[in-house]
Amino acid sequence: MFPACFQLLSLHYIAADVRHLCMGQHLLQWNTYVKLMNTKLVCKTKEFAMKSFQDILFTNFS
């Protein structure tokens, strides 16, 4: 369901980051989140994954 790189990240950590980034902005539905992870994110490390994830959110939902 998730790309292998996302096994590096805790789902709780991701969910908390989504709530933080989306507070007062567009709320991200889980299916949309999964689609973003599956289609737009290529990562090799935890730090790169989270940076890319934040870039995707800010680009598409800010």
PAZAPA-4460 file (N, C-alpha, C; in steps of 0.05 Angstrom, whole numbers, plus 32768, in hexadecimal, padded with zeros to 4 digits):
% residues 62
    n_x    n_y    n_z   ca_x   ca_y   ca_z    c_x    c_y    c_z   seq   type   mol
   8011   7FE8   8000   8000   8000   8000   8011   8019   8000     1      M     A
   8027   8018   800F   8039   802F   8010   8053   8028   8002     2      F     A
   8060   803C   7FF5   807B   8037   7FEA   808E   802E   8000     3      P     A
   80A2   801F   7FF8   80B4   8013   800C   80C1   8029   801D     4      A     A
   80C7   8040   8011   80D4   8055   8020   80C3   805E   8038     5      C     A
   80A9   805C   8034   8097   8066   804A   8096   8054   8062     6      F     A
   80A1   803C   805F   80A3   802B   8076   80B8   8036   8089     7      Q     A
   80C8   8049   8080   80DB   8056   8092   80CE   806A   80A4     8      L     A
   80B5   8072   809D   80A8   8087   80AD   8091   807B   80BD     9      L     A
   808E   8084   80D5   8078   807C   80E6   805E   8087   80DB    10      S     A
   8049   8078   80D9   8030   8082   80D0   8025   8097   80E3    11      L     A
   802B   8094   80FD   8023   80A9   8110   8031   80C3   810B    12      H     A
   804B   80C1   8104   805A   80D9   80FE   804F   80E7   80E5    13      Y     A
   8049   80D7   80D0   803E   80E2   80B8   8023   80EF   80BD    14      I     A
   8012   80E1   80CC   7FF7   80EB   80D1   7FF9   8106   80E1    15      A     A
   800B   8107   80F4   800E   811F   8104   8018   8136   80F2    16      A     A
   802A   8130   80DF   8034   8144   80CD   801F   814E   80BA    17      D     A
   800E   813C   80B1   7FF8   8143   809F   7FE5   8156   80AE    18      V     A
   7FDE   814F   80C7   7FCC   8160   80D6   7FD8   817C   80DA    19      R     A
   7FF2   817C   80E0   8000   8196   80E4   8000   81A6   80CB    20      H     A
   8007   819A   80B4   800A   81A9   809B   7FEF   81B2   8091    21      L     A
   7FDA   81A3   8097   7FBF   81A9   808B   7FAE   81BA   809E    22      C     A
   7FB8   81C0   80B6   7FA8   81CF   80C9   7FA1   81EA   80BE    23      M     A
   7F87   81F0   80BC   7F7E   8209   80B1   7F7F   820B   8093    24      G     A
   7F88   81F5   8086   7F89   81F4   8069   7F76   81DE   8060    25      Q     A
   7F7B   81D5   8047   7F6B   81BE   803D   7F71   81A5   804E    26      H     A
   7F5C   8197   8056   7F61   817E   8064   7F66   8168   804F    27      L     A
   7F79   8157   8056   7F82   8143   8043   7F73   8129   804A    28      L     A
   7F64   811E   8037   7F57   8105   803C   7F6C   80EF   8039    29      Q     A
   7F67   80D9   8048   7F7B   80C3   8048   7F81   80B8   802C    30      W     A
   7F6C   80B5   801C   7F70   80AA   8001   7F81   80BC   7FF0    31      N     A
   7F7D   80D6   7FF3   7F8E   80E9   7FE4   7FAA   80E8   7FED    32      T     A
   7FAE   80E6   8008   7FC9   80E3   8013   7FD7   80CA   8008    33      Y     A
   7FC8   80B4   8008   7FD4   809B   7FFD   7FDB   809E   7FE0    34      V     A
   7FCA   80AB   7FD1   7FCF   80AF   7FB4   7FE9   80C0   7FB1    35      K     A
   7FEC   80D5   7FC0   8004   80E6   7FBF   801D   80D5   7FC5    36      L     A
   801B   80C5   7FD9   8032   80B4   7FE1   8039   80A1   7FCA    37      M     A
   8024   8096   7FBE   8029   8081   7FAA   8032   808C   7F8F    38      N     A
   802A   80A5   7F89   802E   80AF   7F6E   8044   80C4   7F6B    39      T     A
   8049   80D3   7F80   805A   80EA   7F7E   8073   80E9   7F8E    40      K     A
   8076   80D5   7F9F   808D   80D6   7FB1   80A1   80C0   7FAB    41      L     A
   80B9   80C9   7FA5   80CF   80B6   7FA2   80E4   80BE   7FB7    42      V     A
   80EC   80AB   7FC7   80FD   80B2   7FDD   8111   809C   7FE3    43      C     A
   8127   80A4   7FF0   813B   8090   7FF7   8141   8091   8015    44      K     A
   813A   80A7   8022   813F   80AA   803F   8127   80B6   804C    45      T     A
   8126   80B3   8066   810F   80BE   8076   810E   80DD   8072    46      K     A
   8125   80EA   8074   8126   8107   8072   811C   8110   8056    47      E     A
   8126   8103   8041   811E   810B   8026   8100   8105   8023    48      F     A
   80F6   80EF   802E   80DA   80E9   802C   80C9   80FE   8038    49      A     A
   80D0   8107   8051   80BF   811A   805E   80C1   8135   8050    50      M     A
   80D8   813D   8047   80DB   8156   8039   80CA   8156   801F    51      K     A
   80CC   8140   8011   80BC   813E   7FF8   809E   813F   7FFE    52      S     A
   8096   8131   8013   807A   8130   801B   8071   814C   8022    53      F     A
   8081   815C   8030   8079   8177   8037   8077   8188   801E    54      Q     A
   808B   8185   800C   808B   8194   7FF3   8072   818E   7FE2    55      D     A
   806A   8175   7FE1   8052   816D   7FD2   803A   817A   7FDF    56      I     A
   8037   8179   7FF9   8020   8185   8006   801F   81A2   8001    57      L     A
   8035   81B0   8005   8034   81CD   8002   802F   81D5   7FE5    58      F     A
   803A   81C5   7FD2   8036   81CB   7FB6   8019   81C8   7FAE    59      T     A
   800C   81B2   7FB8   7FF2   81AB   7FAE   7FDB   81B5   7FBF    60      N     A
   7FE0   81BC   7FD8   7FCA   81C2   7FEA   7FCD   81DD   7FF9    61      F     A
   7FE1   81ED   7FF2   7FE4   8206   8000   7FD4   821C   7FF1    62      S     A
***
